[in-house]
Amino acid sequence: MEMNVDELVKLSEAWLPVVLEYSGKLTLALITLLIGWWLISRLMSSIDEHARSAVRWTAR
């Protein structure tokens, strides 16, 4: 029984290095996703403004 408790304690402590190893990668991936989302939003808004001005110009 003592060995099982020791194994459980080791397993419960083993997740911390894994979290520390991948948290930086996950943070970088999320930041990259947010920057990409922002850039696409800016691009789409620019295209929309250009299209609206072209429609206004042709409607004259």
Order of alpha helices (4+ residues) and beta strands (2+ residues): alpha
